[in-house]
Amino acid sequence: MNNPPIRAEYILEPRLAAPVQASTPAAYTLPDLAWLRKLGLLIAISVVWEGLAHWFDNDLLLPGAIQTAKAFGAGVASGELWGYISVSLGVLVQGFSLGVAGAFLLTWLAVSGKVGRELIDTLASMFNPLPAIALLPLALLWFGLGKGSLLMVLVHSVIWPLTLNATAGFRSVPDTLRMAGRNYGLGGLRMVLQILIPAALPSILSGLKIGWAFAWRTLIAAELVFGSTSGQGGLGWYIFQSRNELFTDKVFAGLAAVILIGLAVEHIVFQTLERLTIRRWGMQR
């Protein structure tokens, strides 16, 4: 019996392994120097401001940045400016808190059913375009020269932007999240606190920021219009009084205080809330 033919075997040449490249160190990422860039921008603005002041050469028309800084420092050192700031912030916190409470009540009505949604949509279309300062004459007629008038215009400036943003946030919550909450046995208040509010938080925070900005500018404008409340004046009254006395550097110092408080609230309060909530949860870049 013949043996089967032997098939010629192919000897495979071993492939040369690709040369292993030396691992290069990771590229060095520059630290985030946003604060340094903002500081540089402020310095550049101050330099341009000081140059314009020297060019006009009229302290009554445009005091320089250095002169304004001296007036601001003198007001802080003497405690005069702190008194006006504390009065304004005290009224602002009360009015903002009342506006937030009213906005969440209106938001609850808007998401509770079709009738409530149509009612809030109609009211928001009517009153949201109305400037809060335009209600000041009516507030003065009802509440007189006191804190009540300021609280009325502050509530109006906060309640509508926050209601619109919060309502839009609740309406944009996907049905899958609602169904997931029901599958876990959530309902009623637990559904709102654990599902709806966290999902709508970006819109709610946006509404809070807009409401705060509207309330702050409305308060300063209202204090500029009728001055002090209950014998005490705020930052707007300080600016108005300084203008009457032709202390333009104090006027600019009061405006600087308004700006610095706005920046402090934005960076310390709202950015901290965003970092601890929606950025941490991956809902915002």
C-alpha positions as CSV (number, residue, x, y, z in Angstrom):
1,M,0.0,0.0,0.0
2,N,1.4,3.3,-1.1
3,N,1.9,6.0,1.5
4,P,0.1,9.2,0.8
5,P,2.1,11.9,-0.7
6,I,3.7,14.2,1.8
7,R,2.7,17.8,1.3
8,A,5.4,20.3,1.2
9,E,5.2,22.5,4.4
10,Y,5.5,26.2,4.2
11,I,7.8,27.6,6.8
12,L,6.5,30.9,7.9
13,E,9.1,33.5,8.5
14,P,8.6,35.1,11.9
15,R,7.5,38.6,11.6
16,L,9.6,41.1,13.2
17,A,7.9,42.8,16.1
18,A,7.2,46.4,15.6
19,P,9.7,48.4,17.6
20,V,8.4,49.5,20.8
21,Q,8.4,53.2,21.0
22,A,9.5,54.8,24.2
23,S,6.5,56.1,26.1
24,T,6.5,59.8,25.9
25,P,5.4,61.7,28.9
26,A,1.9,63.1,28.8
27,A,1.6,66.6,27.5
28,Y,1.7,69.2,30.3
29,T,-1.6,70.9,30.6
30,L,-1.5,74.5,31.6
31,P,-3.4,75.4,34.7
32,D,-6.6,77.3,34.4
33,L,-5.7,80.9,34.7
34,A,-9.2,82.4,34.2
35,W,-8.9,84.5,37.3
36,L,-5.6,85.9,36.0
37,R,-7.1,86.8,32.7
38,K,-10.0,88.5,34.4
39,L,-7.6,90.4,36.6
40,G,-5.6,91.5,33.6
41,L,-8.9,92.7,31.9
42,L,-9.8,94.7,35.0
43,I,-6.3,96.3,35.0
44,A,-6.6,97.2,31.3
45,I,-10.0,98.8,31.9
46,S,-8.5,100.8,34.8
47,V,-5.6,102.0,32.7
48,V,-7.9,103.1,29.9
49,W,-10.2,104.8,32.5
50,E,-7.3,106.6,34.1
51,G,-6.1,107.8,30.7
52,L,-9.5,109.1,29.8
53,A,-9.7,111.0,33.1
54,H,-6.4,112.7,32.5
55,W,-7.4,113.5,29.0
56,F,-10.7,115.2,30.1
57,D,-9.0,116.7,33.1
58,N,-12.2,117.4,34.9
59,D,-12.8,115.6,38.2
60,L,-16.5,116.7,38.2
61,L,-17.1,115.1,34.9
62,L,-14.9,111.9,35.1
63,P,-12.8,111.2,38.1
64,G,-9.9,108.8,37.6
65,A,-9.7,105.2,38.7
66,I,-7.2,106.0,41.4
67,Q,-9.4,108.8,42.8
68,T,-12.4,106.5,42.7
69,A,-10.4,103.8,44.5
70,K,-9.4,106.3,47.2
71,A,-13.1,107.3,47.6
72,F,-14.1,103.7,47.8
73,G,-11.4,102.9,50.3
74,A,-12.3,105.9,52.5
75,G,-16.0,104.9,52.5
76,V,-15.1,101.3,53.5
77,A,-12.6,102.4,56.2
78,S,-15.1,104.9,57.7
79,G,-17.9,102.4,57.7
80,E,-20.2,104.7,55.7
81,L,-20.3,102.5,52.7
82,W,-20.9,99.4,54.7
83,G,-24.0,100.9,56.3
84,Y,-25.6,101.6,52.9
85,I,-24.6,98.2,51.6
86,S,-26.1,96.4,54.6
87,V,-29.4,98.3,54.1
88,S,-29.6,97.4,50.4
89,L,-28.7,93.8,51.0
90,G,-31.2,93.4,53.8
91,V,-34.1,94.6,51.7
92,L,-32.8,92.6,48.7
93,V,-32.7,89.3,50.6
94,Q,-36.3,89.8,51.9
95,G,-37.7,90.7,48.5
96,F,-35.8,87.9,46.7
97,S,-36.9,85.3,49.2
98,L,-40.6,86.4,48.8
99,G,-40.2,86.3,45.0
100,V,-38.7,82.8,45.0
101,A,-41.5,81.5,47.2
102,G,-44.1,83.0,45.0
103,A,-42.4,81.7,41.8
104,F,-42.4,78.1,43.1
105,L,-46.0,78.4,44.0
106,L,-46.9,79.6,40.5
107,T,-44.6,76.9,39.0
108,W,-46.6,74.3,41.0
109,L,-49.8,75.7,39.5
110,A,-48.3,75.7,36.0
111,V,-47.3,72.0,36.1
112,S,-50.3,70.8,38.0
113,G,-52.7,70.7,35.1
114,K,-53.8,72.3,31.8
115,V,-55.9,75.1,33.5
116,G,-53.0,76.1,35.7
117,R,-50.6,76.1,32.8
118,E,-52.8,78.3,30.7
119,L,-53.4,80.6,33.7
120,I,-49.7,81.1,34.4
121,D,-48.8,81.5,30.7
122,T,-51.4,84.3,30.5
123,L,-50.2,86.0,33.6
124,A,-46.6,85.7,32.6
125,S,-47.3,87.2,29.1
126,M,-49.1,90.1,30.8
127,F,-46.7,91.0,33.6
128,N,-43.2,89.7,32.6
129,P,-42.7,92.5,30.0
130,L,-43.8,95.1,32.5
131,P,-40.7,96.7,34.1
132,A,-40.7,96.4,37.9
133,I,-39.7,100.1,38.3
134,A,-42.9,101.0,36.4
135,L,-44.9,99.7,39.4
136,L,-43.1,102.0,41.8
137,P,-45.7,104.8,41.7
138,L,-48.4,102.3,42.5
139,A,-46.3,100.7,45.2
140,L,-45.8,104.2,46.8
141,L,-49.5,104.8,46.7
142,W,-50.3,101.5,48.4
143,F,-47.4,101.2,50.8
144,G,-45.9,104.7,51.1
145,L,-42.3,105.6,51.5
146,G,-41.2,102.4,53.2
147,K,-39.8,99.0,52.8
148,G,-43.1,97.6,51.5
149,S,-42.8,99.6,48.3
150,L,-39.4,98.2,47.6
151,L,-40.5,94.6,48.4
152,M,-43.4,94.9,46.0
153,V,-41.2,95.9,43.0
154,L,-38.5,93.3,44.0
155,V,-41.1,90.5,44.1
156,H,-42.3,91.5,40.7
157,S,-38.8,91.5,39.3
158,V,-38.0,88.0,40.6
159,I,-41.2,86.1,40.3
160,W,-41.8,86.1,36.5
161,P,-38.4,85.1,35.1
162,L,-38.0,82.4,37.8
163,T,-41.5,81.0,37.1
164,L,-40.9,80.9,33.3
165,N,-37.5,79.2,33.7
166,A,-38.6,76.7,36.3
167,T,-41.8,75.8,34.4
168,A,-39.8,75.2,31.2
169,G,-37.4,73.0,33.2
170,F,-40.2,70.9,34.6
171,R,-41.8,70.5,31.2
172,S,-38.5,69.4,29.7
173,V,-38.0,66.5,32.1
174,P,-38.2,63.3,29.9
175,D,-41.0,60.9,30.5
176,T,-38.5,58.1,30.9
177,L,-37.3,59.7,34.1
178,R,-40.8,60.0,35.4
179,M,-41.5,56.3,34.6
180,A,-38.3,55.3,36.2
181,G,-39.3,57.2,39.3
182,R,-42.7,55.4,39.3
183,N,-41.0,52.1,38.9
184,Y,-39.1,52.8,42.1
185,G,-42.3,53.6,43.9
186,L,-41.8,57.4,43.9
187,G,-44.8,59.6,43.8
188,G,-46.1,63.0,44.9
189,L,-43.6,65.0,46.8
190,R,-40.8,62.4,46.6
191,M,-41.1,62.4,42.8
192,V,-40.8,66.1,42.8
193,L,-37.8,66.2,45.2
194,Q,-35.8,63.2,43.8
195,I,-36.7,63.3,40.1
196,L,-38.2,66.5,38.8
197,I,-36.2,69.2,40.7
198,P,-32.8,67.6,40.0
199,A,-33.6,67.2,36.3
200,A,-34.9,70.7,36.0
201,L,-32.2,72.2,38.2
202,P,-30.2,73.9,35.3
203,S,-33.3,75.9,34.3
204,I,-34.1,76.7,37.9
205,L,-30.6,78.0,38.6
206,S,-30.7,80.0,35.4
207,G,-34.0,81.6,36.6
208,L,-32.5,82.3,40.0
209,K,-29.6,84.1,38.4
210,I,-31.8,86.2,36.1
211,G,-34.2,87.0,39.0
212,W,-31.3,88.0,41.2
213,A,-29.9,90.4,38.5
214,F,-33.3,91.9,37.9
215,A,-33.9,92.3,41.6
216,W,-30.5,94.0,42.2
217,R,-30.8,96.5,39.4
218,T,-34.5,97.2,40.4
219,L,-33.5,97.9,44.0
220,I,-30.8,100.3,43.1
221,A,-33.1,102.1,40.6
222,A,-35.9,102.3,43.2
223,E,-33.6,103.8,45.8
224,L,-32.4,106.3,43.2
225,V,-36.0,107.3,42.6
226,F,-37.3,107.9,46.1
227,G,-34.2,107.5,48.3
228,S,-34.2,106.1,51.8
229,T,-36.7,103.8,53.5
230,S,-37.7,104.2,57.1
231,G,-34.9,106.8,57.6
232,Q,-32.2,104.5,56.2
233,G,-30.8,104.7,52.7
234,G,-29.2,102.0,50.6
235,L,-26.6,102.1,47.8
236,G,-28.9,103.8,45.4
237,W,-29.6,106.6,47.9
238,Y,-25.8,106.9,48.5
239,I,-25.2,107.4,44.8
240,F,-28.1,109.9,44.5
241,Q,-27.0,111.9,47.5
242,S,-23.4,112.0,46.3
243,R,-24.5,113.3,42.9
244,N,-26.5,116.1,44.6
245,E,-23.4,117.0,46.6
246,L,-21.2,116.9,43.4
247,F,-19.0,114.1,44.8
248,T,-18.5,112.4,41.5
249,D,-15.8,110.1,42.9
250,K,-18.3,108.8,45.5
251,V,-20.8,108.3,42.7
252,F,-18.3,106.1,40.9
253,A,-17.4,104.4,44.2
254,G,-21.1,103.5,44.8
255,L,-21.3,102.1,41.2
256,A,-18.2,100.1,41.9
257,A,-19.8,98.7,45.0
258,V,-22.9,97.6,43.0
259,I,-20.6,95.9,40.4
260,L,-18.5,94.2,43.1
261,I,-21.5,92.8,44.9
262,G,-22.9,91.5,41.7
263,L,-19.6,89.8,40.9
264,A,-19.3,88.3,44.4
265,V,-22.8,86.9,44.3
266,E,-22.3,85.4,40.9
267,H,-18.9,83.8,41.6
268,I,-19.4,82.8,45.3
269,V,-23.1,81.8,45.4
270,F,-24.3,80.7,41.9
271,Q,-21.0,79.3,40.5
272,T,-20.6,77.3,43.8
273,L,-24.1,75.9,43.4
274,E,-23.5,75.0,39.8
275,R,-20.2,73.3,40.6
276,L,-21.7,71.2,43.5
277,T,-24.8,70.2,41.5
278,I,-25.3,70.3,37.8
279,R,-21.6,70.3,36.8
280,R,-20.8,67.5,39.3
281,W,-23.7,65.5,37.8
282,G,-22.5,66.0,34.3
283,M,-25.5,68.2,33.3
284,Q,-23.3,71.2,32.3
285,R,-19.9,71.5,30.8
